């Protein structure tokens, strides 16, 4: 432990990833307060605990935001992971040696004028009564407004070394949403010079990554939500979109969002990882069917939004809901298996959706059902081969087992279950 912190002590600003012994006996409480100087924080630096989360493996995750002279340093976030009260891992980034004034030279009103002039839209959201009302309803706050508010931050100049404190500027950050054209951006105005030095799109799909449960690290498309500074599993780049949510809390409500407020779009653990694995599989399945030779856009051929629900509550099955047209993926708990988020399973359920929308095959009825299941099996398997190549096989659901089990063996189809 002492050596670890000593190591940090000689590490300049930058990215860290440190692993501690599981019996480190280092308490996450006051960790940074105790090791303030080891991290080379100065008297004006502080770490603010902004979020805490627990996962099902017994880990508690703490997210700390660096403040300098009481002002947020954007991008400087440290994540502390603890188990049984012991710190086991630390990752993230902090900046050492900031030496700047925290008092702006220009007012936020002046800065906003610069920002709006730079944005140059014809009409803004707050100029529309209908949109303001909509926003107030969504926030459940009759005083809410989309009129831009100034947030004071330290922000690194774009395309410069983020570990060099000289590259940071005191800035006013404005989130601006326009109606004509329909656009949203964060605009950074230098709080001393009035110079606009950075713009970040707020409506853009975001490229995330996930260490999937069964296929290693993969890229996914998610949606960044500027209002809450987090990510949800929405991919609007494919057909009518893919939206992955969770049913773990039961069917009484129409599913809850997976929100990566911790990992910066990396979906690092627990239920987030499960959801993002399902989301990736759904993206791959969409790509498989939308490409030649099928050229089939979405499960219904006309690119309707695909809704996927993962981590479905214990004991529930995995199935295509032909009424709501959703894919529901069991968490496998009642079956002693892993989460049903593998390529062949998601491909199987998606194929049921295609069957439903393209032919008179009933599920659960005699030969019609058998054909429906066999199409689902073989296409789910073809999706698996399309991604895994030589790693594919003719079993269904083999990924869900820790050892050698499977749901179906195509060389002996009646042997296992149906789903
Ligand atoms: Zn089936």
Boltz pocket constraint, residues with backbone or C-beta under 6 A from the ligand:
constraints:
  - pocket:
      binder: B
      contacts: [[A, 348], [A, 352], [A, 372], [A, 373], [A, 376], [A, 418], [A, 419]]
      max_distance: 6.0
